[in-house]
Amino acid sequence: MKDAASYSLRRRLVWLLTSTVAAIWLLSVLVVYQRAHHEADELLDSQLAQVGETLLAIVAGGEVEHFVEELREHAQRTPVPIAFEVWISEDGETRRLVASPGHAGFGTAVTTGFSEHPYQGASWRFYTAQDDDAEYRVVVGQSHAARERMAREIGLSLLLPAMLALPLMALAVWWVVSRALRPVDAVARQVGALDAQALAPLDESAPLPREIAPLRAALNALIRRITEAFENERRFTADAAHELRTPLAALKIQAQVALRAQADDSRQHALTQVISGVDRMTHLVEQLLTLARVDPTRQEATPQPLDPAEIIAIVCAELLPQAQRLAQALTVNAAPGCRVAVNAEWLRIALRNLVDNALRYAGVGAHIEVRLVHDGSACVLTVADDGPGVASALRAQLSARFVRGEVEDEGCGLGLSIVARIAALSHAQLELGDGLPRADGGRGFAATLRFGEAAIPS
């Protein structure tokens, strides 16, 4: 289904550019037309004055009878026909000496120079000239309608080429825009050719305009993140399937044993193993869901300044019954006054996993200590125990998914992986090292979260 909100950038650019150019073109056309009209009026006025002065010179020279026919023909040959009258004043009487055919009756009331008066029901433009003695008066005139028609013809003759150029200009704009958008089309083709099963970055060696290069760089960065996320999910799915296969097989075996068992003790033991397996799978599923909640591709929470001591007290109070069942000592040494910028739910999940790991792997009767200190510019949160510890060679692998230490336990190997993810998202450092001293001279295991630049001392 076509997205109603989508639009063609090419068409929009062509439309905007063509509209802008057409508006400028129209304004220019109006200016040209007005200018041509004005020039035509001035030309006709000049012609009118020239004819009037010529007639005055002829009649003043006394040769009007000889040139009268020639004057009439000349007046008719002009682009806009000119009507004329020649008046003479003798012995106190004014009479018409000669006139163009069909245009008698201008009258002597027409003022000297240019003027406009109605004549035969239409508006006319007149030019009146007389000699110095006021003996001869020449009146020449043109119909305004004829003058307007000629001015319009001149203006249209100038506008016609411009009107023909407008569609050519639109085609030129389309060609220029299409050529300018070729790089965008090339990027679109590259993106459209990507294989969803094997995403590869776009070719960065191909030249692109500076305005489009950031788009390609952003797409490549997105492709790399998606590829990394897909790879992590594939690996995670494979590992999770492997981890679930073993307990499911064990559950099936124990269920079959319970089904075939004749003695109540055997059946009870098999059912106990089934319950234990269900508990382990439940814990695994819970850890998988927890890991998904702190996945960077689903990061939604905003860090807020908080005091970790408050969360430490809550988490340790929740896990205290678990420690008591194993006769373990869970102590808290959290100095107040240290604030870090971190998401509260993520910090609670990380701390709960660290303490839960210590309770699971330290053993019966172990001592687990939770410490919070303000070390210069950093807030340091440590969960340490005096259990069997972890060899130095194995510590670097513990933060990977589904990796456990040497101690056999019902854990799923996701606890430290979750903590490592939260540490990365919170700009903190996860450090694994030696824990509390044991009676045999050895040391247990310790996990430390160091909040450096994120720390906000109160």
PLY file of the C-alpha trace (Angstrom):
ply
format ascii 1.0
element vertex 458
property float x
property float y
property float z
element edge 457
property int vertex1
property int vertex2
end_header
0.00 0.00 0.00
1.40 3.38 -0.98
2.17 5.68 1.94
-0.14 8.68 1.74
2.47 10.85 3.44
5.17 10.14 0.86
5.94 12.50 -1.98
8.34 12.78 -4.89
11.32 15.00 -4.13
11.98 15.32 -7.85
8.46 16.51 -8.61
8.47 18.86 -5.65
11.77 20.44 -6.69
10.64 20.74 -10.30
7.35 22.26 -9.19
8.99 24.74 -6.80
11.71 25.75 -9.23
9.35 26.00 -12.19
6.81 27.97 -10.13
9.51 30.34 -8.90
10.96 30.86 -12.35
7.46 31.21 -13.84
6.57 33.86 -11.25
9.74 35.79 -12.04
9.05 35.26 -15.75
5.49 36.55 -15.38
6.69 39.62 -13.51
9.29 40.24 -16.20
6.65 39.79 -18.90
4.40 42.35 -17.25
7.28 44.80 -16.97
8.24 44.21 -20.61
4.64 44.58 -21.74
4.15 47.81 -19.80
7.45 49.15 -21.09
6.57 48.21 -24.68
3.18 49.86 -24.30
4.81 53.02 -22.98
7.39 53.05 -25.76
4.65 52.55 -28.36
2.72 55.51 -26.94
5.81 57.68 -27.09
6.52 56.53 -30.65
2.99 57.36 -31.78
3.09 60.74 -30.03
6.36 61.50 -31.77
4.86 60.48 -35.08
1.76 62.58 -34.42
3.87 65.66 -33.60
6.09 65.10 -36.64
3.09 64.98 -38.99
1.57 68.07 -37.38
4.75 70.14 -37.61
5.32 69.01 -41.21
1.81 70.08 -42.19
2.30 73.42 -40.48
5.54 74.03 -42.38
3.87 73.18 -45.69
0.84 75.39 -45.23
2.95 78.23 -43.87
5.00 78.06 -47.11
1.89 78.48 -49.19
2.18 75.12 -50.95
-0.75 73.37 -49.35
-2.70 72.95 -52.59
0.27 71.28 -54.25
0.87 68.81 -51.39
-2.66 68.19 -50.20
-3.07 64.80 -51.93
0.40 63.73 -50.89
-0.40 64.69 -47.28
-3.58 62.68 -47.33
-1.77 59.61 -48.67
1.05 60.03 -46.13
-1.39 60.27 -43.24
-3.08 57.06 -44.35
0.21 55.19 -44.76
1.25 55.62 -41.11
0.99 52.54 -38.83
-1.96 54.20 -37.13
-3.99 56.34 -39.56
-3.81 60.04 -38.79
-6.68 62.45 -39.40
-5.86 66.15 -39.84
-7.38 69.54 -40.36
-5.73 72.81 -41.41
-7.32 76.10 -40.32
-6.50 79.62 -41.47
-7.39 82.94 -39.88
-7.90 85.85 -42.33
-9.54 89.20 -41.80
-10.73 88.15 -38.34
-12.36 85.01 -39.69
-11.22 81.40 -39.13
-12.01 78.79 -41.73
-10.94 75.24 -42.53
-8.43 75.21 -45.33
-8.05 71.46 -45.86
-8.91 68.23 -44.03
-8.41 64.52 -44.38
-11.40 62.68 -45.81
-14.08 61.78 -43.28
-12.48 63.62 -40.39
-13.88 67.10 -40.58
-15.13 68.74 -37.48
-12.27 68.60 -34.98
-12.96 72.21 -34.26
-10.68 75.04 -33.31
-11.19 74.62 -29.60
-8.46 71.97 -29.43
-5.61 73.35 -27.31
-2.08 73.71 -28.61
0.16 70.67 -28.06
-1.09 67.23 -27.01
-4.62 66.78 -25.76
-7.36 64.19 -25.58
-10.95 64.77 -26.56
-13.91 62.67 -27.62
-14.58 62.56 -31.31
-17.32 60.61 -33.12
-18.15 58.75 -29.91
-14.59 57.61 -29.21
-11.55 58.92 -27.38
-8.90 60.53 -29.57
-5.39 61.82 -29.06
-4.68 65.19 -30.74
-1.67 67.33 -31.49
-2.22 70.98 -32.41
0.42 73.26 -33.93
0.20 76.88 -35.08
2.61 79.38 -36.53
4.00 82.35 -34.66
1.45 84.71 -36.19
-1.44 82.39 -35.30
-2.46 82.50 -38.93
-2.37 78.76 -39.53
-3.50 76.05 -37.12
-2.92 72.36 -37.83
-4.79 69.67 -35.85
-3.79 66.01 -36.24
-5.37 63.14 -34.33
-5.41 59.39 -33.84
-8.04 57.11 -32.38
-7.12 55.76 -28.94
-8.47 52.35 -29.93
-6.13 52.19 -32.91
-3.19 53.32 -30.77
-3.98 50.68 -28.12
-4.27 48.01 -30.78
-0.85 48.86 -32.17
0.74 49.02 -28.68
-0.80 45.64 -27.85
0.53 44.12 -31.07
4.02 45.40 -30.30
3.85 44.03 -26.74
2.56 40.64 -27.86
5.25 40.39 -30.50
7.80 40.72 -27.70
5.96 38.29 -25.39
5.51 35.45 -27.87
9.14 34.24 -27.73
9.05 34.40 -23.93
5.86 32.33 -23.83
7.39 29.72 -26.10
10.45 29.60 -23.83
8.42 28.72 -20.70
7.80 25.01 -21.50
11.40 24.68 -22.64
12.46 26.18 -19.32
10.30 23.64 -17.43
11.95 20.79 -19.34
15.36 22.24 -18.55
14.47 22.42 -14.84
13.31 18.77 -14.92
16.56 17.71 -16.57
18.72 19.66 -14.11
16.83 18.31 -11.06
16.93 14.74 -12.37
20.66 15.02 -12.95
21.21 16.52 -9.49
19.23 13.67 -7.86
21.16 10.88 -9.58
23.30 10.28 -6.46
20.14 9.89 -4.37
18.79 7.38 -6.89
22.11 5.51 -6.76
21.97 5.28 -2.95
18.33 4.14 -3.15
19.27 1.38 -5.61
22.10 0.24 -3.33
19.79 0.14 -0.32
17.12 -1.68 -2.32
19.66 -4.30 -3.40
20.66 -5.16 0.19
20.07 -8.74 1.23
18.21 -8.94 4.54
20.06 -12.16 5.38
23.52 -10.70 4.68
23.54 -6.95 5.18
26.63 -5.21 3.84
27.58 -1.52 4.10
27.12 0.67 1.06
30.12 1.31 -1.15
31.82 4.35 0.35
34.33 4.68 -2.50
31.69 6.03 -4.89
31.74 9.86 -4.98
28.73 11.61 -3.48
27.81 15.27 -2.93
28.62 16.61 0.52
24.89 16.91 1.26
24.25 13.18 0.65
27.47 11.66 2.01
26.27 11.96 5.66
23.14 10.01 4.72
25.25 7.16 3.35
27.49 7.25 6.42
24.45 7.12 8.72
22.99 4.21 6.74
26.28 2.32 6.96
26.45 2.93 10.71
22.89 1.65 11.04
23.66 -1.40 8.90
26.67 -2.22 11.06
24.59 -1.92 14.24
21.83 -4.07 12.79
24.36 -6.65 11.59
25.96 -6.76 15.02
22.56 -7.05 16.69
21.53 -9.87 14.32
24.78 -11.70 14.96
24.37 -11.34 18.71
20.80 -12.60 18.51
21.81 -15.57 16.35
24.56 -16.48 18.77
22.30 -15.91 21.74
19.51 -18.03 20.24
21.92 -20.85 19.49
23.39 -20.72 23.00
19.96 -20.52 24.62
18.74 -23.51 22.59
21.80 -25.45 23.67
21.34 -24.50 27.32
17.65 -25.44 27.28
18.21 -28.75 25.52
20.17 -30.29 28.41
17.71 -29.54 31.25
14.78 -30.58 29.06
16.44 -33.91 28.37
17.15 -34.31 32.09
13.54 -33.49 32.93
12.33 -36.12 30.50
14.64 -38.74 31.98
13.60 -37.94 35.55
9.92 -38.01 34.55
10.42 -41.43 32.93
12.21 -42.66 36.08
9.33 -41.44 38.25
6.85 -43.11 35.91
8.64 -46.50 36.11
9.62 -46.33 39.77
7.96 -48.90 41.99
9.27 -47.67 45.33
8.00 -44.43 46.80
11.53 -43.29 47.66
12.70 -43.63 44.07
9.62 -41.87 42.75
10.03 -39.08 45.32
13.68 -38.58 44.37
12.87 -38.45 40.66
10.08 -35.93 41.20
12.40 -33.83 43.34
14.88 -33.77 40.46
12.08 -32.76 38.10
11.15 -29.83 40.36
14.81 -28.85 40.61
15.09 -28.90 36.82
11.95 -26.82 36.45
13.38 -24.31 38.92
16.60 -24.10 36.95
14.73 -23.57 33.67
12.54 -20.95 35.32
15.67 -19.15 36.48
17.13 -19.40 32.97
14.00 -17.93 31.37
13.93 -15.13 33.95
17.55 -14.31 33.19
16.86 -14.35 29.46
14.01 -11.89 29.94
16.20 -9.73 32.15
18.95 -9.71 29.53
16.44 -8.65 26.88
15.28 -5.75 29.05
18.78 -4.26 29.16
19.66 -4.93 25.53
21.18 -1.76 23.99
18.92 -1.98 20.96
15.95 -1.52 23.30
17.42 1.16 25.51
14.63 3.43 26.69
15.40 4.39 30.29
16.98 7.72 31.14
19.74 7.77 33.80
18.91 9.75 36.94
21.21 10.77 39.82
20.66 8.44 42.78
22.34 7.07 45.90
23.26 3.38 45.38
23.12 2.81 49.15
19.32 2.88 49.01
19.16 0.20 46.31
21.81 -1.88 48.11
19.66 -1.94 51.25
16.55 -3.01 49.30
18.27 -5.77 47.28
20.11 -7.24 50.26
16.90 -7.29 52.28
15.20 -9.23 49.47
18.02 -11.81 49.24
18.61 -12.20 52.98
16.23 -15.21 53.30
18.19 -16.99 50.56
21.42 -16.39 52.49
19.87 -17.61 55.72
18.78 -20.89 54.11
22.44 -21.55 53.29
23.70 -20.31 56.66
25.53 -17.50 54.89
26.44 -14.12 56.36
25.32 -11.23 54.13
26.77 -7.92 55.34
26.45 -4.42 53.93
29.06 -1.69 54.22
27.63 1.14 52.09
28.77 4.62 52.99
26.12 7.22 52.15
26.96 10.38 50.25
27.81 8.92 46.86
25.52 9.60 43.91
25.75 8.14 40.43
23.85 8.86 37.21
22.34 5.50 36.32
18.96 3.96 35.67
17.62 2.73 39.00
16.08 -0.46 37.58
19.30 -1.40 35.78
21.36 -0.85 38.94
18.94 -3.02 40.93
19.17 -5.80 38.33
22.98 -5.63 38.26
23.31 -5.67 42.06
20.79 -8.49 42.44
22.69 -10.62 39.93
26.02 -9.98 41.66
24.67 -10.85 45.11
22.71 -13.84 43.74
25.87 -15.18 42.06
27.79 -14.82 45.30
25.10 -16.66 47.26
24.96 -19.47 44.69
28.67 -20.08 44.23
30.24 -19.11 47.58
28.90 -22.21 49.27
27.20 -23.03 52.56
28.31 -20.88 55.49
30.14 -18.37 53.30
30.50 -14.67 54.01
29.26 -12.21 51.36
30.00 -8.51 51.74
28.50 -5.63 49.73
30.63 -2.47 49.86
30.08 1.04 48.49
32.89 3.59 48.77
33.58 7.00 47.26
37.09 6.73 45.83
38.12 10.19 44.68
36.07 10.94 41.56
34.54 7.46 41.39
31.87 5.54 43.24
32.91 1.91 43.68
30.37 -0.86 44.33
31.85 -4.27 45.24
30.27 -7.65 46.00
32.90 -9.96 47.52
32.76 -13.44 49.09
35.12 -15.91 50.74
34.05 -18.85 48.62
36.22 -21.05 46.40
36.94 -18.15 44.04
37.65 -18.23 40.31
41.00 -18.82 38.65
42.51 -15.74 37.02
42.54 -17.44 33.60
38.74 -17.92 33.72
37.70 -14.49 34.96
37.83 -12.81 31.53
35.32 -15.36 30.20
32.77 -15.05 32.98
31.01 -12.02 31.52
30.20 -13.94 28.32
26.77 -15.52 27.96
26.21 -19.04 29.34
29.72 -19.25 30.84
30.04 -20.63 34.38
32.96 -21.04 36.68
34.43 -24.31 37.84
31.80 -24.77 40.55
28.94 -27.04 39.60
25.68 -25.25 40.32
22.23 -24.80 38.94
23.08 -21.35 37.57
22.54 -20.55 33.91
25.66 -18.49 33.22
23.88 -15.23 32.42
24.30 -13.23 35.63
27.65 -11.60 34.91
26.69 -11.17 31.25
23.73 -9.08 32.36
25.93 -7.07 34.74
28.49 -6.45 31.97
25.75 -5.19 29.66
24.37 -2.83 32.28
27.88 -1.57 33.06
28.47 -0.78 29.38
25.16 1.06 29.08
25.82 2.99 32.30
29.38 3.99 31.33
30.75 2.00 34.27
33.60 -0.52 34.51
33.12 -4.13 35.60
36.19 -5.55 37.32
36.56 -9.19 38.44
39.16 -10.04 41.04
40.01 -11.62 44.38
37.45 -11.52 47.15
37.54 -11.95 50.92
40.31 -14.03 52.56
39.54 -17.62 53.56
40.77 -19.58 56.55
42.99 -21.71 54.30
44.86 -18.63 53.10
43.10 -18.40 49.75
40.73 -15.71 48.61
37.20 -15.76 47.30
35.74 -13.91 44.34
34.81 -10.22 43.96
32.94 -8.26 41.28
33.27 -4.48 41.24
31.30 -1.81 39.42
33.27 1.44 39.13
31.27 4.53 38.19
33.86 7.06 37.06
32.76 10.19 35.17
29.15 9.23 35.87
29.69 9.73 39.58
28.10 12.79 41.14
29.40 13.41 44.68
26.83 14.99 46.93
0 1
1 2
2 3
3 4
4 5
5 6
6 7
7 8
8 9
9 10
10 11
11 12
12 13
13 14
14 15
15 16
16 17
17 18
18 19
19 20
20 21
21 22
22 23
23 24
24 25
25 26
26 27
27 28
28 29
29 30
30 31
31 32
32 33
33 34
34 35
35 36
36 37
37 38
38 39
39 40
40 41
41 42
42 43
43 44
44 45
45 46
46 47
47 48
48 49
49 50
50 51
51 52
52 53
53 54
54 55
55 56
56 57
57 58
58 59
59 60
60 61
61 62
62 63
63 64
64 65
65 66
66 67
67 68
68 69
69 70
70 71
71 72
72 73
73 74
74 75
75 76
76 77
77 78
78 79
79 80
80 81
81 82
82 83
83 84
84 85
85 86
86 87
87 88
88 89
89 90
90 91
91 92
92 93
93 94
94 95
95 96
96 97
97 98
98 99
99 100
100 101
101 102
102 103
103 104
104 105
105 106
106 107
107 108
108 109
109 110
110 111
111 112
112 113
113 114
114 115
115 116
116 117
117 118
118 119
119 120
120 121
121 122
122 123
123 124
124 125
125 126
126 127
127 128
128 129
129 130
130 131
131 132
132 133
133 134
134 135
135 136
136 137
137 138
138 139
139 140
140 141
141 142
142 143
143 144
144 145
145 146
146 147
147 148
148 149
149 150
150 151
151 152
152 153
153 154
154 155
155 156
156 157
157 158
158 159
159 160
160 161
161 162
162 163
163 164
164 165
165 166
166 167
167 168
168 169
169 170
170 171
171 172
172 173
173 174
174 175
175 176
176 177
177 178
178 179
179 180
180 181
181 182
182 183
183 184
184 185
185 186
186 187
187 188
188 189
189 190
190 191
191 192
192 193
193 194
194 195
195 196
196 197
197 198
198 199
199 200
200 201
201 202
202 203
203 204
204 205
205 206
206 207
207 208
208 209
209 210
210 211
211 212
212 213
213 214
214 215
215 216
216 217
217 218
218 219
219 220
220 221
221 222
222 223
223 224
224 225
225 226
226 227
227 228
228 229
229 230
230 231
231 232
232 233
233 234
234 235
235 236
236 237
237 238
238 239
239 240
240 241
241 242
242 243
243 244
244 245
245 246
246 247
247 248
248 249
249 250
250 251
251 252
252 253
253 254
254 255
255 256
256 257
257 258
258 259
259 260
260 261
261 262
262 263
263 264
264 265
265 266
266 267
267 268
268 269
269 270
270 271
271 272
272 273
273 274
274 275
275 276
276 277
277 278
278 279
279 280
280 281
281 282
282 283
283 284
284 285
285 286
286 287
287 288
288 289
289 290
290 291
291 292
292 293
293 294
294 295
295 296
296 297
297 298
298 299
299 300
300 301
301 302
302 303
303 304
304 305
305 306
306 307
307 308
308 309
309 310
310 311
311 312
312 313
313 314
314 315
315 316
316 317
317 318
318 319
319 320
320 321
321 322
322 323
323 324
324 325
325 326
326 327
327 328
328 329
329 330
330 331
331 332
332 333
333 334
334 335
335 336
336 337
337 338
338 339
339 340
340 341
341 342
342 343
343 344
344 345
345 346
346 347
347 348
348 349
349 350
350 351
351 352
352 353
353 354
354 355
355 356
356 357
357 358
358 359
359 360
360 361
361 362
362 363
363 364
364 365
365 366
366 367
367 368
368 369
369 370
370 371
371 372
372 373
373 374
374 375
375 376
376 377
377 378
378 379
379 380
380 381
381 382
382 383
383 384
384 385
385 386
386 387
387 388
388 389
389 390
390 391
391 392
392 393
393 394
394 395
395 396
396 397
397 398
398 399
399 400
400 401
401 402
402 403
403 404
404 405
405 406
406 407
407 408
408 409
409 410
410 411
411 412
412 413
413 414
414 415
415 416
416 417
417 418
418 419
419 420
420 421
421 422
422 423
423 424
424 425
425 426
426 427
427 428
428 429
429 430
430 431
431 432
432 433
433 434
434 435
435 436
436 437
437 438
438 439
439 440
440 441
441 442
442 443
443 444
444 445
445 446
446 447
447 448
448 449
449 450
450 451
451 452
452 453
453 454
454 455
455 456
456 457
